[in-house]
Amino acid sequence: MAPPSDSPRPRRFRASLLPVLLPIAVLIVVAVSVGSWLQVTERQVLDTVHTVGSGAADRVDVEATVQGVDAAARELALRVRVTPRGSFGEGEGIAPVADLSLQTSVATLDDLAFKAHERIATRDVQVAITGGSISDYPFDSYETDIGFRALLGGKQVPVRLLFSNNDTLFSISATPTSSPQEAVVGLNLSRSGSLLVFAVFMMVVMWALAASVLMGAWYLTTRGEGLVWAALGWMAATLFALSAFRNNAPGTPPIGCVLDWFAFLWAETIIALCLIAVVIAGVRVALQSDDTHRT
């Protein structure tokens, strides 16, 4: 008599996987969609150019772009490109017709000066930032202002400021406060959305790893498993890997920031105590076992 066919089993197996795979596929699609939307939104913010100042035909254009923010040094690097327009410039704004001086705001560390009839080169200047503290990472925020007042041949002339941001680690909002003869913007700086999401994710991972080690330590100590070297190696590796993981946080946060006090330091403490407890309990079990064998 022929044995019964087993063909229906793969079908039932595939049918049982469907309720599991379908939600996973939906979650992947939702995650990719949300990530794409967040990426496009941040890209649009970075591509935004804030324009403030005079729109006269004869003016001095100042393109100021943030290249990077150093929160530890409390300053930002600003790249400045100056172009005299109309009768103020020669060769389509390559050089000024007279000596050109740009007086900057108090927060900007240097004024800019350009000789008449000489090619204007792009300059990098430092701007001091105030408010906030880097110890609040990743929730720290700062403020400053940048402004320009143009003097051509010793006389004040209209100026227009075009401000943009190239630092992907910071989100910068600009508030224009200017007059026809000068251009000033107030800046508010905070960590970018992607950095904030990643930093919060790091904190969640740190607590999850600490909880995993804690559950493993509870199991080993309550069951009297002794010295389980594989478990001890995993706990020790987690202890040191967590430190390397923390040091990879974007923006090089200092020791003692919010990231440390909310997650890292506590997770390291829990893992270290669990490792010590497992070793002590394991040694005790091993010694008892040796005494039993001797007797």
C-alpha positions in Angstrom: 0.0 0.0 0.0 1.4 3.4 -1.0 2.3 5.8 1.8 0.1 8.9 2.2 1.2 12.0 0.4 2.8 14.8 2.5 2.2 17.6 -0.1 -0.3 19.6 2.0 2.4 20.3 4.7 4.4 22.9 2.7 1.2 24.8 1.9 0.2 24.9 5.6 3.7 26.1 6.4 3.6 28.9 3.9 0.1 29.8 5.1 1.3 30.0 8.7 4.2 32.3 7.7 1.9 34.8 5.9 0.4 36.4 9.1 4.0 37.0 10.3 5.6 38.2 7.0 2.7 40.6 6.1 3.0 42.9 9.2 6.8 42.9 8.8 6.5 44.0 5.1 4.0 46.7 6.1 6.4 47.9 8.9 9.3 48.0 6.4 7.2 50.1 3.9 6.1 52.5 6.6 9.6 52.9 8.0 11.1 53.6 4.5 8.3 56.0 3.7 8.7 58.0 7.0 12.5 57.9 6.5 12.2 59.2 2.9 9.9 62.0 4.0 12.3 63.1 6.9 15.3 63.0 4.5 13.5 65.1 1.9 12.4 67.6 4.6 15.9 68.0 5.9 17.3 68.4 2.4 14.8 71.2 1.7 15.8 72.9 4.9 19.5 72.7 3.9 18.8 74.0 0.4 16.8 77.0 1.7 18.5 80.4 1.2 17.4 83.3 3.4 17.6 86.7 1.7 17.6 89.9 3.6 18.6 93.5 2.8 18.4 95.9 -0.1 17.2 94.9 -3.6 18.7 98.0 -5.3 20.5 97.5 -8.6 23.7 99.0 -7.2 24.4 97.0 -4.1 26.9 94.6 -2.5 25.8 90.9 -2.3 27.1 88.8 0.6 26.6 85.1 0.4 27.2 83.6 3.9 27.1 79.8 4.3 27.6 77.9 7.5 30.3 75.3 7.0 30.3 73.8 10.4 29.3 74.4 14.1 31.8 73.6 16.9 29.6 73.5 20.0 32.6 72.8 22.2 34.4 75.9 21.1 31.1 77.8 20.9 31.6 79.1 17.4 30.6 78.4 13.9 32.6 78.6 10.7 31.1 81.0 8.1 32.2 81.1 4.5 31.6 84.5 3.0 31.5 85.4 -0.7 31.2 89.1 -1.7 30.0 90.3 -5.0 29.5 94.1 -5.8 26.6 94.6 -8.2 25.8 97.3 -10.8 28.1 100.3 -10.8 29.9 99.1 -7.6 31.6 96.2 -9.4 33.9 95.4 -12.3 33.9 92.4 -14.5 30.4 91.2 -13.4 31.3 91.6 -9.7 34.8 90.1 -9.7 36.4 93.3 -8.2 35.1 96.5 -6.6 35.5 99.8 -8.2 36.9 101.3 -4.9 38.1 100.0 -1.6 35.4 97.9 -0.1 35.0 97.3 3.6 32.4 95.0 5.3 31.8 95.7 8.9 30.4 92.7 10.6 28.3 92.1 13.7 29.8 91.9 17.2 29.6 88.1 17.2 31.7 87.9 14.1 35.4 87.8 14.9 36.7 89.7 11.9 35.8 92.5 9.5 36.4 92.1 5.8 38.3 94.4 3.5 39.0 94.3 -0.3 41.2 96.4 -2.4 39.9 98.4 -5.4 40.2 96.7 -8.8 41.5 93.5 -7.2 39.8 90.1 -7.5 37.6 89.3 -4.5 38.4 86.0 -2.8 36.1 83.9 -0.7 36.8 84.4 3.0 36.2 82.1 6.1 35.3 83.9 9.3 34.4 82.6 12.8 31.2 83.6 14.5 30.7 83.2 18.3 27.6 81.5 19.5 25.9 82.0 22.9 23.3 80.3 25.0 22.9 76.7 25.7 25.5 74.2 26.7 27.1 71.2 25.0 26.4 69.1 28.1 22.7 69.2 27.0 23.6 67.0 24.0 21.6 66.0 22.0 19.1 68.6 23.1 21.4 71.6 23.2 20.6 74.8 21.3 22.4 78.1 20.7 21.9 81.5 19.2 23.8 84.2 17.5 23.5 86.8 14.8 25.4 87.7 11.7 25.3 91.1 10.0 27.1 93.1 7.3 27.4 96.8 6.7 29.2 97.8 3.5 31.4 100.8 2.9 32.6 101.5 -0.7 35.2 104.2 -1.0 34.4 105.3 2.6 30.7 105.7 1.9 27.9 103.4 3.1 26.2 101.5 0.3 23.2 99.1 0.2 24.0 95.4 1.0 22.0 92.2 0.6 22.7 89.0 2.6 22.0 85.5 1.3 22.3 83.1 4.2 22.4 79.3 4.0 23.5 76.3 6.0 25.7 73.3 5.0 26.1 71.7 8.4 24.0 68.5 8.4 24.4 68.1 12.2 22.6 71.3 13.0 19.3 72.8 12.0 19.5 76.6 11.8 16.5 79.0 11.7 17.1 82.6 10.5 15.1 85.6 11.5 15.8 88.8 9.4 16.3 92.1 11.2 17.7 94.6 8.8 17.5 98.1 7.3 18.0 99.2 3.7 21.7 100.0 4.3 22.7 96.8 6.3 21.6 93.2 6.5 21.4 91.2 9.8 19.9 87.9 10.6 19.3 86.3 14.1 20.2 82.6 14.2 18.8 79.8 16.4 20.8 76.6 16.2 19.7 73.2 17.4 20.7 69.6 16.6 19.2 68.3 13.3 16.3 65.9 13.3 18.4 63.0 12.0 21.0 63.4 14.7 18.3 63.7 17.4 16.7 60.5 16.2 20.0 58.6 16.1 21.0 59.8 19.6 17.6 58.7 21.1 18.0 55.4 19.3 21.5 55.0 20.9 20.0 55.6 24.3 17.3 53.0 23.7 19.9 50.4 22.5 22.0 51.1 25.6 19.1 50.4 27.9 18.1 47.3 25.9 21.6 45.8 26.1 21.8 46.5 29.8 18.4 44.8 30.3 19.6 41.8 28.3 22.7 41.4 30.4 20.6 41.8 33.6 18.2 39.1 32.6 21.1 36.8 31.7 22.8 37.5 35.0 19.6 36.7 36.9 19.2 33.4 35.1 22.8 32.3 35.7 22.8 33.3 39.4 19.4 31.8 40.3 20.0 28.5 38.4 23.4 27.9 39.9 25.0 27.4 36.5 28.5 28.1 37.7 31.2 29.7 35.5 29.7 29.8 32.1 32.6 31.2 30.0 30.5 32.0 26.9 28.1 34.1 29.0 30.9 35.9 30.7 32.6 36.6 27.4 29.4 38.0 26.0 28.9 40.3 29.1 32.5 41.6 29.0 32.3 42.2 25.2 29.0 44.1 25.7 30.7 46.2 28.4 33.5 47.4 26.1 31.4 47.5 22.9 29.0 49.9 24.6 31.8 52.3 25.2 32.9 52.2 21.5 29.2 52.6 20.5 28.9 55.7 22.6 32.0 57.3 21.2 30.5 57.0 17.7 27.8 59.4 18.6 27.7 62.2 15.9 29.0 65.6 17.0 31.6 64.2 19.5 29.6 64.8 22.7 31.6 65.3 25.9 31.6 63.0 28.9 28.8 64.0 31.3 26.2 65.1 28.7 22.6 64.1 28.7 23.3 61.0 26.6 25.6 59.7 29.4 23.3 60.5 32.3 20.2 59.3 30.6 21.6 56.0 29.4 25.3 55.3 28.9 26.7 55.6 32.4 23.8 53.6 34.0 24.0 50.9 31.3 27.7 50.5 31.9 27.2 50.3 35.6 24.5 47.7 35.3 26.5 45.5 33.0 29.7 45.8 35.1 27.7 44.8 38.3 26.0 41.9 36.5 29.4 40.6 35.3 30.9 40.8 38.8 27.8 39.1 40.3 27.9 36.3 37.8 31.6 35.7 38.5 31.1 35.6 42.3 28.1 33.3 42.0 29.9 31.1 39.5 33.0 30.8 41.7 30.9 29.9 44.7 29.1 27.2 42.8 32.4 25.8 41.4 33.9 25.7 45.0 30.9 23.9 46.3 31.1 21.4 43.5 34.8 20.8 44.2 34.1 20.2 47.9 31.4 17.7 47.0 33.7 15.7 44.7 36.4 15.6 47.4 34.0 14.2 50.0 
